[in-house]
């Protein structure tokens, strides 16, 4: 648990958490009275004797929020990196902390007389103080030393389990509950590598076996027929429904005070209504101590299960996370106003990726009048339980000096990435850059959805992705870093809510004092216009020389590929023919604007044209261009270029996501030493990477 997140939480999250606790706690007594009034005892089932303990336990169960379960739900729906998700996460963490405090304070009052309960609370508080201020420094020093020396083994884990059992027994003897001791023991243990080691060893046995055995008792005691067989069963079901709305109403009130829409307030309340292990533990305590009998236990268990089960489908129905990336406006650099802030989502897998992306962003000519907002995402594959990893990466870690070795590898990498991006943003021209860094912890198969959410949440115009290959140590060849990174890039390109750029870095380096030369190769189409818009923006920097080379297709090269076989490909072909003339008009209009506004007024910008007649001319022309010397190529991805020569060349492409020209420039066979930025414009449709033997079929334009 990240206590810094709780201590530094904003007023909104704190208010939502408090309202979500107080309102259910106050209304719980009235609902318990209704339950007792509506339920009619029979020969098989009867209610417990009325007691203060029953009222207290009933209300306490209603206040609980299952933070681990909430994280799982938000992660599944890809909402935990949105504004709403972050508010819900922080409020749930605060609520969970309050729940544990209330649990430790009120459990003694639910089973003991007042004098013994006060003694239990005082002694438990002293135990917690001793653990935090006396035991924690000793055990932390010992375990961190073992971690730094890589001496973590089964014997260390044995001592950890013995400490767990000792703390649990102490709090049980003191009159609270053994799980309070286990919770405190978990708080005083060090995090980082040690925590990962304990979780990797214990999760399968603890979560897969022990937890299942423990909670199976909840299922065996749950007798729903006790609710449905008495005369007023419909009123008992009404009580169940009312139990489900108390926390939602409290949250709605708090969110209303902060001006949030009703839909958001309802969603946050529904999320905070998620129950988890603590609610079921409280039910088990109430059963074991004979505070609740079968009917009351069944009513509460039904409401707890219902509250948790309905959250995911209702939230999905309200927000439709997988269907909300409809084209409402063009999020492209071409359509961006000159004085508008350029918002970039920079995705990285390592600190070396962060360095290369920063070098690229440095070329975008940020000024105080035209600033750049950089939201960097460190993409981390989820390998352990989602709860632990998401909590560990909700905020960037702030390790103290000398404790770096106790951090996990991903935390150390995030620290380095954060340092690099914020050092970049804190330069002399800091007003031109705004930098924010976070990590995304998800399965690689679905991590692109988190990228989409982040881009949409921040109104980004461009997503930058690192190529899945890196330059070899000798600096001659590109070698595969991780093949999975290529799949991520493909997934992002297919449905991105803004334009996308894939950066092939060949040691572009930080911005030099001398001039840096950029070649922009323009064939035609929306992707090339977006690439030209980026090149144009970079060309406004005083140290950049831009050469815009237009590749004109003539004769055989201009012929449209008609080798289509499937009905889908034929429809794409017809769509292309109908749109071809319009695209040519847009190309001419934008190039004329570029030549009039840029080429004629800037000595650092040049324009030239080359003709291509056959497929053999493409690599030849590119070779001639490369011999002139270039630091960075900017090219369009080329989706929709359905000319015959590109269809034929596509069969030889190794990386379809780069397009024909991008693939040639990035190939080791071509032998270029220049970096490459491949651009795909939003609004024209993403590239289809399906298994299609027909080259043209893989270049179909998706229509909205």
URZIZI-V872106 format. One record per residue. D_FIRST is the distance of its C-alpha to the first C-alpha in Angstrom with 2 decimals. Layout:
# URZIZI-V872106
((D_FIRST) (D_FIRST))
This chain:
# URZIZI-V872106
((0.00) (3.79) (5.95) (8.90) (8.77) (9.18) (11.75) (13.59) (13.74) (17.34) (19.64) (20.00) (16.44) (16.40) (19.87) (19.18) (16.33) (18.66) (21.64) (19.98) (19.50) (22.77) (25.18) (24.42) (24.41) (27.80) (29.41) (28.25) (31.06) (33.67) (32.63) (32.75) (36.22) (37.24) (36.12) (38.25) (41.12) (41.18) (40.76) (44.05) (44.13) (46.24) (47.45) (44.49) (41.50) (41.17) (38.61) (37.15) (38.63) (37.35) (35.01) (32.50) (29.97) (30.42) (30.02) (26.84) (25.22) (26.45) (24.97) (21.58) (21.33) (22.24) (19.41) (16.63) (14.68) (13.33) (10.32) (10.50) (14.23) (14.16) (12.54) (15.31) (17.92) (17.23) (17.17) (20.39) (22.05) (21.06) (19.95) (16.35) (17.88) (20.35) (20.38) (20.20) (17.31) (15.21) (16.23) (15.42) (11.88) (11.19) (13.25) (11.64) (8.12) (10.31) (12.46) (10.08) (9.21) (13.01) (13.80) (12.34) (14.26) (17.28) (17.06) (17.34) (20.03) (22.10) (22.28) (24.76) (26.87) (27.06) (28.79) (30.25) (32.80) (31.86) (32.78) (30.88) (27.82) (27.85) (28.29) (25.36) (22.99) (24.36) (24.16) (20.59) (19.63) (21.59) (19.88) (16.40) (18.05) (19.70) (16.63) (14.82) (18.05) (20.24) (18.65) (15.62) (18.00) (20.29) (18.11) (16.13) (19.57) (20.98) (18.39) (18.19) (21.99) (22.15) (19.92) (22.14) (25.21) (24.10) (24.86) (22.05) (23.97) (24.39) (25.29) (22.02) (20.27) (22.81) (21.88) (18.16) (19.33) (21.76) (19.19) (17.23) (20.57) (21.54) (18.60) (18.96) (22.68) (22.47) (20.60) (22.95) (25.91) (24.76) (24.99) (21.52) (20.18) (19.26) (15.92) (14.86) (15.67) (13.79) (10.52) (11.28) (12.36) (9.21) (7.53) (10.75) (11.12) (11.17) (9.42) (11.83) (14.97) (14.51) (11.40) (13.50) (16.43) (15.11) (13.91) (17.23) (19.20) (17.69) (16.58) (20.20) (21.31) (18.39) (17.76) (21.36) (23.33) (21.84) (19.90) (23.09) (25.27) (23.29) (23.17) (26.74) (27.74) (26.51) (28.86) (31.74) (31.62) (31.45) (35.07) (35.48) (39.22) (38.80) (37.89) (40.51) (43.50) (44.12) (46.40) (43.86) (41.41) (41.28) (40.14) (37.38) (36.17) (36.35) (34.02) (31.56) (31.73) (31.38) (28.22) (26.76) (27.60) (26.49) (22.99) (24.59) (27.22) (24.89) (22.89) (26.26) (27.43) (24.51) (24.76) (28.52) (28.30) (26.52) (29.16) (27.29) (29.58) (29.85) (28.87) (25.51) (24.96) (25.93) (23.66) (20.55) (21.69) (22.27) (18.82) (17.23) (19.76) (18.10) (17.74) (16.03) (15.84) (15.43) (18.61) (20.51) (19.54) (20.91) (23.96) (24.51) (24.41) (26.87) (29.08) (29.12) (30.00) (32.62) (31.16) (31.55) (34.44) (34.86) (35.52) (32.64) (30.25) (31.66) (31.40) (27.73) (26.84) (28.88) (27.16) (23.62) (24.75) (26.63) (23.83) (21.64) (24.63) (26.12) (23.17) (23.50) (27.33) (27.68) (25.26) (27.07) (30.36) (29.55) (28.22) (29.74) (27.34) (29.69) (32.80) (32.09) (33.21) (36.79) (38.99) (39.11) (39.97) (40.48) (37.48) (39.52) (40.46) (44.12) (43.75) (41.60) (43.45) (44.37) (42.59) (39.47) (36.06) (35.39) (31.87) (30.81) (27.88) (27.81) (26.26) (25.76) (24.83) (25.12) (25.88) (29.59) (29.38) (27.81) (30.74) (33.34) (31.98) (31.94) (35.55) (36.49) (34.93) (36.77) (39.97) (39.27) (41.02) (38.46) (40.10) (39.36) (41.52) (39.92) (36.29) (33.74) (30.15) (28.15) (24.93) (23.91) (21.91) (20.70) (21.22) (19.14) (20.20) (17.71) (18.23) (15.46) (13.70) (13.06) (9.68) (8.17) (10.51) (10.32) (6.70) (7.72) (10.82) (10.39) (11.46) (13.51) (12.23) (14.02) (14.87) (17.34) (20.83) (21.37) (17.91) (18.59) (19.54) (16.15) (14.72) (15.22) (18.43) (17.03) (14.93) (18.18) (20.18) (18.12) (18.60) (22.30) (22.70) (21.14) (23.42) (26.43) (26.12) (25.50) (28.34) (30.45) (29.66) (30.35) (33.95) (37.09) (37.18) (33.58) (34.78) (35.64) (32.16) (28.81) (25.94) (22.44) (20.32) (17.44) (16.80) (17.63) (16.22) (18.76) (21.71) (24.60) (26.91) (25.23) (23.49) (26.58) (25.68) (22.52) (24.94) (27.29) (24.77) (23.81) (27.53) (28.56) (25.92) (27.15) (30.80) (31.19) (34.71) (33.94) (31.47) (31.96) (31.35) (32.07) (34.82) (33.97) (36.34) (36.32) (39.23) (40.31) (40.45) (44.18) (43.65) (46.09) (44.32) (41.25) (39.22) (36.67) (33.08) (31.53) (33.56) (30.55) (30.24) (33.70) (32.70) (29.87) (32.47) (34.88) (32.45) (31.60) (35.34) (36.31) (34.58) (33.14) (33.24) (34.84) (36.78) (35.51) (36.39) (36.14) (36.57) (38.48) (38.10) (40.94) (39.96) (40.54) (39.27) (38.37) (40.88) (44.13) (46.56) (49.34) (49.70) (47.53) (49.38) (48.01) (49.96) (49.34) (51.09) (52.01) (53.48) (52.76) (50.40) (47.24) (45.09) (47.66) (47.88) (44.12) (44.44) (47.34) (45.33) (42.67) (45.47) (47.22) (44.17) (43.80) (47.56) (47.31) (45.81) (48.58) (47.88) (47.89) (50.99) (50.88) (53.39) (53.35) (55.30) (56.33) (57.16) (59.95) (60.66) (64.38) (66.79) (65.16) (61.68) (61.84) (62.63) (60.15) (58.97) (60.54) (59.51) (57.34) (57.55) (54.90) (55.08) (51.64) (52.82) (56.03) (54.23) (52.19) (55.48) (57.11) (54.16) (54.44) (58.21) (57.92) (55.22) (56.73) (59.15) (56.60) (54.25) (57.18) (57.91) (54.34) (54.45) (57.73) (56.59) (53.43) (55.25) (58.06) (55.59) (54.00) (57.43) (58.72) (55.73) (54.46) (57.10) (59.96) (58.11) (56.06) (57.68) (54.42) (54.40) (56.90) (57.78) (59.72) (60.54) (61.21) (62.79) (61.68) (64.23) (63.02) (59.88) (61.05) (61.00) (57.20) (56.23) (59.37) (58.59) (54.97) (56.32) (58.74) (56.04) (53.75) (56.59) (56.66) (53.38) (50.09) (46.55) (44.87) (46.08) (44.83) (45.93) (45.34) (43.96) (47.27) (46.28) (49.47) (51.99) (54.20) (57.09) (58.77) (57.99) (54.22) (54.30) (56.13) (53.91) (50.79) (51.85) (51.38) (47.95) (45.18) (42.37) (43.25) (40.30) (42.13) (45.42) (48.78) (49.11) (45.50) (45.74) (48.97) (47.64) (44.51) (46.44) (47.28) (50.87) (51.43) (50.64) (49.29) (47.23) (45.94) (42.51) (42.41) (40.56) (41.14) (40.65) (40.46) (41.11) (39.32) (41.70) (44.01) (41.91) (39.79) (41.33) (41.73) (40.87) (42.29) (44.49) (47.78) (50.68) (52.34) (51.29) (51.89) (49.84) (46.65) (47.34) (47.67) (46.55) (44.12) (45.30) (43.22))
